């Protein structure tokens, strides 16, 4: 279903994978951040309220078949189990249809799943929707914050409200959090509210996606000094390729609270990421993703350099490999990042053997 030119695995890709990644990865992997969605459920095009639009150039949908094929093509020899949730990112998208599709995919393929939740659901409705769908918690997103709140003023509790956290705390559910605000991980409001969630809702299994959107060292500030005080919050590395940030994360919270997440389908992208004065830039082949001239996060390279680009997924895993080496992680510790830590979370929710859900 997906574009063959994007998913074509070249000889260089195969060499990159087998020489750098295959031996580093365990044979069983749990991907704690994977989207499934159909075009019919989405009307948003990206760029809404502080989000980016380049992601839709990679994939505007991700049927479950495409997700599972992506693992087979990109991670040969590995058994991968994803935690799935939707991609209905903004008002106007068909949230109910998207969540029902995730529910059906989870049931049909034996996968754990999260509901895509909105802050307007009261406590009883939120609990009923999660329970009825067999979900293990919720994915939340800043674009669903009340529309009267300016983008730069959105706070975590505007789209992950305390009444829903209280429900998740009672059940011990997962809360998958994409932090808001231009300051990303270093923003004082984000840090304060992450600490409040940990103190006030200790049973919530909080996962901070994308290492708090700290894609460049400039996004960190004093965040890891503050977050070193946490004891339970976990961080997934999805859609992040910054080995410096990964190393700081590992040294601050330890390997047991770091989770592998892909953010597929976006990780099928052919690219390499750099930081330019604190802004992340995806270097991509010329013409592959259309006209990107107005996007500060996209930049085309010359044809010769394009031949050297591999998949976003490989760049992420390779960055974690480099960070783990510098941080002195053992094989057992790196295996936990890709499997054991996620298994612990899922087991606490009754999924005792994730690969036989």
C-alpha positions in Angstrom: 0.0 0.0 0.0 2.8 2.4 0.9 5.0 4.1 -1.7 7.5 1.6 -3.1 10.1 4.3 -3.8 10.2 5.2 -0.1 10.2 1.6 1.2 12.7 0.2 -1.3 15.5 -1.3 0.8 18.7 -0.7 -1.0 22.0 -2.6 -0.7 23.4 0.3 1.4 20.4 0.1 3.7 21.0 -3.7 4.2 24.7 -3.1 4.9 23.9 -0.3 7.4 21.4 -2.6 9.2 23.5 -5.7 9.3 26.8 -4.0 10.2 25.5 -1.5 12.8 22.1 -2.5 14.1 21.2 -6.2 13.8 23.7 -7.4 16.4 22.9 -4.5 18.7 19.1 -5.2 18.7 17.6 -8.1 20.7 15.7 -10.7 18.8 12.4 -9.5 20.4 11.5 -5.8 20.3 8.5 -3.9 21.7 7.8 -0.7 19.9 6.0 1.5 22.4 5.0 4.3 19.9 3.3 3.2 16.7 0.5 4.9 14.8 -2.2 3.2 12.8 -4.8 5.3 10.9 -6.7 5.4 7.6 -7.0 8.5 5.4 -10.8 8.4 5.8 -10.4 9.3 9.4 -8.2 12.3 8.9 -9.0 15.8 7.6 -6.1 17.7 9.2 -3.0 18.1 7.2 -0.4 19.0 9.9 0.7 22.4 11.0 -2.3 22.9 13.3 -1.5 24.7 16.6 2.2 24.3 16.8 2.5 20.9 15.0 4.5 20.3 11.8 3.3 19.5 8.3 6.3 17.6 6.9 5.2 14.3 8.5 2.2 14.0 6.1 4.7 14.1 3.2 6.0 10.8 4.5 2.7 9.1 5.2 -0.8 10.5 5.6 -2.1 7.1 6.8 -0.8 3.8 8.1 -3.0 0.8 7.9 -2.1 -2.0 10.2 -0.9 -4.1 7.3 1.6 -1.4 6.4 2.9 -1.1 9.9 3.5 -4.9 10.2 5.1 -4.9 6.7 7.4 -2.1 7.8 8.8 -4.2 10.6 9.3 -7.2 8.3 11.1 -5.1 5.7 13.2 -2.8 8.0 14.0 -5.1 10.9 14.5 -8.5 9.3 15.2 -11.3 11.7 13.5 -9.5 14.6 10.1 -10.2 16.2 8.4 -6.8 16.8 5.3 -6.1 18.9 3.9 -2.6 18.7 1.8 -0.6 21.1 -0.6 1.0 18.7 -2.7 4.2 18.8 -4.3 6.5 16.3 -3.2 9.5 14.3 -6.3 11.7 14.6 -4.3 14.8 15.5 -6.8 17.7 15.4 -10.4 18.7 15.7 -12.1 17.8 12.4 -10.5 14.4 12.3 -12.9 11.5 12.9 -11.7 10.6 16.4 -14.3 7.9 17.1 -13.6 6.1 13.8 -9.9 6.3 14.4 -10.1 4.8 17.9 -12.5 2.1 16.6 -10.0 1.2 13.9 -7.2 0.9 16.5 -9.5 -1.2 18.7 -10.3 -3.6 15.8 -6.6 -3.8 14.8 -5.6 -4.6 18.3 -8.2 -7.3 18.6 -7.5 -8.9 15.3 -3.7 -9.0 15.6 -3.3 -9.5 19.3 -1.7 -6.1 20.0 -1.8 -3.7 23.0 -3.3 -0.4 22.3 -4.1 3.1 23.6 -7.1 5.2 23.0 -6.6 8.7 21.5 -8.2 10.8 24.2 -9.5 14.4 24.2 -9.8 16.6 27.3 -13.5 17.2 26.9 -14.4 13.7 28.0 -15.5 13.7 31.7 -14.0 11.2 34.1 -16.9 8.7 33.7 -16.9 8.9 29.9 -13.1 8.6 29.7 -13.1 5.5 31.9 -16.0 3.9 29.9 -14.3 4.5 26.5 -11.0 3.1 27.6 -12.5 0.1 29.4 -15.0 -0.7 26.6 -12.3 -0.7 24.0 -9.9 -2.8 25.9 -7.3 -0.1 25.8 -4.4 0.1 28.3 -4.5 3.9 28.6 -4.4 7.0 26.5 -2.4 8.9 24.0 -3.0 12.7 24.3 -2.1 15.6 22.0 -1.8 19.4 22.4 -4.0 20.1 19.3 -7.0 19.0 21.3 -6.6 21.6 24.0 -9.5 24.1 24.2 -9.4 26.3 21.1 -9.5 29.6 23.1 -6.0 28.8 24.5 -3.2 30.4 22.4 -0.7 27.8 21.0 2.2 29.3 23.0 0.2 29.1 26.2 -1.0 25.5 26.0 0.0 23.5 29.1 0.0 19.8 29.7 -3.1 19.9 31.9 -5.0 21.6 29.1 -5.1 18.4 27.1 -4.2 15.8 29.8 -6.7 17.0 32.5 -6.4 16.0 36.1 -9.8 14.3 36.1 -8.5 11.9 33.5 -5.2 11.4 35.3 -7.2 10.5 38.4 -8.9 7.7 36.4 -5.7 6.5 35.0 -4.1 6.6 38.4 -6.9 4.4 39.8 -6.3 1.8 37.1 -2.6 2.1 36.7 -3.0 3.0 33.0 -0.5 4.4 30.5 -0.5 8.1 29.7 1.5 8.7 26.5 2.4 12.4 26.5 3.7 14.7 23.7 4.7 17.8 25.5 3.6 21.2 24.2 5.3 24.7 24.0 8.1 26.1 21.9 10.6 25.4 24.7 10.0 21.6 24.5 11.5 19.6 27.3 13.3 22.5 28.9 10.1 24.6 29.3 9.6 25.3 33.1 5.8 24.7 32.8 6.3 21.3 31.3 8.9 20.3 33.9 6.7 21.5 36.8 3.7 19.6 35.5 5.6 16.4 34.8 6.8 16.5 38.4 3.2 17.2 39.6 1.9 14.2 37.6 4.5 11.9 39.3 3.7 13.2 42.8 -0.1 13.4 42.5 -0.8 10.4 40.3 1.9 7.9 41.3 0.2 4.9 39.6 0.0 6.5 36.2 2.5 4.9 33.8 3.6 8.1 32.3 5.6 7.9 29.1 7.1 11.2 27.8 7.2 10.8 24.0 10.2 11.7 21.8 12.3 12.4 25.0 10.1 15.5 25.5 10.7 16.7 21.9 14.3 17.4 22.8 15.6 16.8 19.2 18.6 19.1 19.7 20.9 19.8 22.7 19.4 23.3 22.9 16.0 21.8 23.7 17.3 20.3 27.0 18.3 23.3 29.3 18.3 22.0 32.9 15.6 19.5 32.2 17.6 16.4 33.1 18.7 17.9 36.3 15.1 18.4 37.2 13.9 15.1 35.9 16.6 13.2 37.7 14.3 13.7 40.7 11.6 11.5 39.1 11.4 7.8 39.9 8.7 6.4 37.6 8.3 8.5 34.5 9.6 6.8 31.4 10.8 8.4 28.1 10.5 6.9 24.6 13.1 7.8 22.0 10.6 7.9 19.1 11.4 10.1 16.1 14.6 11.4 17.8 18.1 10.8 16.5 20.2 12.9 18.8 22.8 10.8 20.6 23.8 13.6 22.9 20.3 13.9 24.2 20.0 10.2 24.6 23.2 10.0 26.6 22.1 12.8 28.9 18.7 11.0 29.4 20.4 7.7 30.2 22.8 9.3 32.7 19.9 11.2 34.3 17.3 8.5 34.8 19.0 5.2 34.0 18.4 2.7 31.3 15.4 1.1 33.0 13.2 4.2 32.2 14.1 4.5 28.5 11.8 2.9 26.0 12.2 2.2 22.3 9.5 3.8 20.2 9.5 4.3 16.5 6.7 6.8 15.6 6.0 4.7 12.5 4.9 5.5 9.8 7.1 8.6 9.9 10.2 6.5 10.6 10.0 5.1 7.0 11.3 8.4 5.9 14.7 8.4 4.0 16.7 11.1 5.8 19.4 12.2 8.1 18.8 14.8 10.8 21.1 17.7 11.8 20.7 20.6 14.2 21.0 24.1 12.8 21.2 26.8 15.5 19.0 24.7 17.8 16.4 23.8 15.1 16.2 20.2 13.8 16.5 19.8 10.1 15.7 16.6 8.1 18.1 16.2 5.2 16.2 14.4 2.4 16.7 13.4 -1.2 15.8 16.0 -3.8 12.2 15.8 -5.0 11.2 12.8 -2.9 8.9 14.7 -0.6 7.6 17.4 -2.9 8.1 21.1 -2.5 9.7 21.6 0.9 11.1 25.1 0.2 8.9 26.7 2.9 9.6 24.2 5.7 12.3 25.1 8.2 12.6 21.4 9.2 13.3 20.1 5.7 16.3 20.5 3.4 17.2 18.7 0.2 20.7 17.4 -0.3 22.6 16.9 -3.6 21.9 13.7 -5.5 25.3 12.2 -4.6 24.7 12.8 -0.9 21.1 11.5 -1.2 22.5 8.1 -2.1 24.1 7.9 1.3 20.8 8.5 3.2 19.0 5.6 4.9 15.8 5.3 6.9 14.8 7.5 9.8 14.3 4.3 11.9 17.9 3.2 11.3 19.2 6.7 12.2 17.3 6.6 15.5 18.5 3.2 16.5 22.1 4.0 15.5 22.0 7.1 17.7 20.8 5.1 20.7 23.6 2.6 20.0 26.3 5.4 20.1 24.7 6.9 23.2 24.6 3.5 25.0 28.2 2.9 24.2 29.3 6.2 25.6 27.1 5.8 28.7 28.7 2.3 29.3 25.4 0.4 29.1 25.7 -3.4 29.3 24.0 -5.7 26.8 21.3 -6.5 29.4 20.6 -2.8 29.8 20.3 -2.1 26.1 18.0 -5.2 25.7 15.8 -3.7 28.4 15.4 -0.5 26.4 14.2 -2.4 23.4 12.2 -5.1 25.2 12.4 -5.6 29.0 11.3 -2.2 30.1 8.2 -2.2 27.9 7.4 -5.8 29.0 7.5 -4.6 32.6 5.0 -1.9 31.9 2.7 -4.2 29.9 2.9 -7.0 32.4 1.8 -4.5 35.1 -1.4 -4.1 33.0 -2.1 -7.8 32.8 -0.2 -8.5 29.5 2.0 -11.2 31.0 3.5 -12.4 27.8 3.4 -9.5 25.2 4.1 -11.8 22.3 1.1 -14.0 23.0 -1.4 -11.3 23.8 
